[in-house]
């Protein structure tokens, strides 16, 4: 027996066994109900084998499990009727317009889960879109309030999507710049990124059940707080550094430091103050100034982020 014949024979046996199970499970039901289940099982089996093998499959199946008395319509007659239908030209099966038309005729009658499955499969090859043609009124109203547009009569959905693309692109470029800069300023800081925003947004839009709107909002909030804190720190740290620098090198501060040290009657107070100034100035260089400014920025950012997170 060839491999194909053996495969068909095994499938016949499997189908006959399933029919026997149906007969046992629904023995207390009416013959009409059992016939319906028989018909569904056989139709399912026929779809799994080649058209040219169906007649032989049915013949062998009837030998092992005679179902004619149970089925409302003889399955063989239905199969013969199906075979009488002209075979679709192979060229049509490669015609996109023909296939789309067939799909449009079938899809409306499909269950919701099958429709969603087809949509996802089309999206994987770059067809179709998960963006609805209309948007929830509540979301539109919230957007209008955020943008302070009032009661605008027109709402351009196409421009909304263009705006979304621009904003997402802006966030995607700003996020790594902000966090990488912060890591250079303070490698050991407790202010850290909790997730990868780009990945999180992608999972959220893909209906990942593990990614909620709250999670996206929290990661966006983290980025917003960091950027706001760094910008604010830059605007404030200049004056803080200047005050600290002036206080350290002011004549009164240097004079006070000199008076605290060992006194020498051979050297005047003015000379001592000049020497102290030179001593302090010798420690003042590019690296020390940069370190002081960086430390001031880091301290201010961490303090501000902590307050904003409350």
C-alpha positions, -999 to +999 in steps of 0.1 A: +000+000+000+014+034-010+020+061+016-010+082+003-034+052+004-022+043+039-027+079+050-063+080+035-070+046+052-059+059+086-080+090+082-110+069+073-105+049+105-101+081+126-134+095+112-153+063+117-141+062+154-153+098+159-187+089+144-190+060+168-182+083+197-209+107+185-234+077+183-226+068+219-225+103+234-259+112+218-276+079+220-304+095+241-310+122+216-333+122+186-322+107+153-323+142+137-298+156+163-275+126+158-278+130+120-268+167+123-237+158+142-228+131+118-231+155+089-210+182+106-182+156+113-182+142+078-182+177+062-153+187+084-134+156+073-141+162+036-125+196+038-093+181+050-087+158+020-081+164-016-112+166-039-101+137-060-099+115-029-133+123-015-153+097-034-130+069-023-129+083+013-167+082+015-169+047+000-145+033+026-162+052+054-196+038+045-180+003+046-169+008+083-198+030+095-230+030+075-245+064+081-272+066+055-300+061+080-288+089+102-280+117+078-308+141+068-293+142+033-271+115+018-235+127+020-225+109-012-252+127-032-240+160-018-204+152-027-214+142-062-233+174-065-202+194-054-181+176-079-205+185-107-197+221-101-171+233-126-136+236-112-125+273-108-099+282-133-064+284-117-059+319-132-088+332-112-072+319-080-043+342-088-066+372-096-065+395-065-098+412-074-116+379-077-102+367-044-112+400-027-147+397-040-150+362-027-137+373+007-162+402+008-190+377+002-179+353+029-167+376+057-201+393+067-215+359+078-184+349+098-183+350+136-165+380+152-135+359+164-129+346+128-132+382+114-106+394+140-083+364+131-085+373+094-078+409+101-047+401+122-034+378+094-039+405+068-021+430+090+009+407+093+015+410+056+009+447+056-027+448+046-056+463+065-055+486+094-066+484+130-075+520+131-113+525+133-130+547+108-147+566+136-134+574+171-153+573+204-170+605+212-156+605+247-120+603+234-127+631+208-142+653+235-112+647+258-088+656+230-107+687+221-105+699+257-068+691+260-062+711+228-086+739+239-104+737+206-139+742+220-169+729+200-153+726+166-178+712+140-152+695+119-128+668+129-102+655+104-094+619+112-066+618+086-049+648+102-053+632+136-033+602+125-007+624+109-004+643+142-001+610+161+028+599+138+046+632+144+041+630+182+052+594+184+083+602+163+091+631+186+088+609+218+109+581+203+137+605+196+134+624+228+133+594+251+168+579+244+184+614+243+169+623+277+178+591+295+212+586+280+221+622+290+209+616+325+229+583+328+260+603+318+253+630+344+245+605+372+253+568+365+244+557+400+212+578+404+180+563+418+161+581+391+159+554+365+138+544+335+113+518+345+107+505+310+114+508+273+088+533+261+090+525+224+085+488+231+057+495+256+038+517+231+041+491+204+028+464+227-001+486+238-012+493+203-009+455+195-035+448+222-010+431+245-030+422+276+001+427+298+005+463+288-022+487+301-029+523+294-017+531+329+017+516+322+021+537+291+010+568+310+035+561+338+064+557+314+055+589+296+052+606+329+087+595+339+101+609+307+082+642+312+094+645+348+130+639+338+129+664+309+111+690+330+135+686+359+166+688+337+154+719+319+144+736+352+178+726+368+197+742+339+177+774+344+185+775+381+219+759+385+237+789+370+227+813+397+234+787+424+269+780+411+276+817+409+264+823+444+286+794+457+316+806+437+313+842+449+308+831+485+339+810+483+362+836+468+346+868+483+371+890+503+350+886+534+350+848+531+388+846+525+394+871+554+374+849+577+393+818+566+427+835+573+416+847+607+408+810+616+443+799+608+476+803+628+486+839+631+520+853+622+531+887+631+557+888+604+531+886+576+504+912+571+467+902+570+464+914+534+493+892+523+478+862+541+444+868+523+462+870+489+480+837+496+447+821+506+431+833+474+459+818+454+456+785+473+419+783+466+423+794+429+449+768+423+422+741+429+399+759+404+401+743+369+379+731+341+373+697+356+364+709+391+340+735+377+323+709+355+320+686+384+305+712+406+279+722+379+271+685+372+266+678+409+243+708+412+222+697+383+220+661+396+210+672+431+184+696+417+169+670+393+167+643+419+150+666+444+125+679+418+116+645+405+111+633+440+087+662+447+068+657+413+064+619+421+045+625+453 
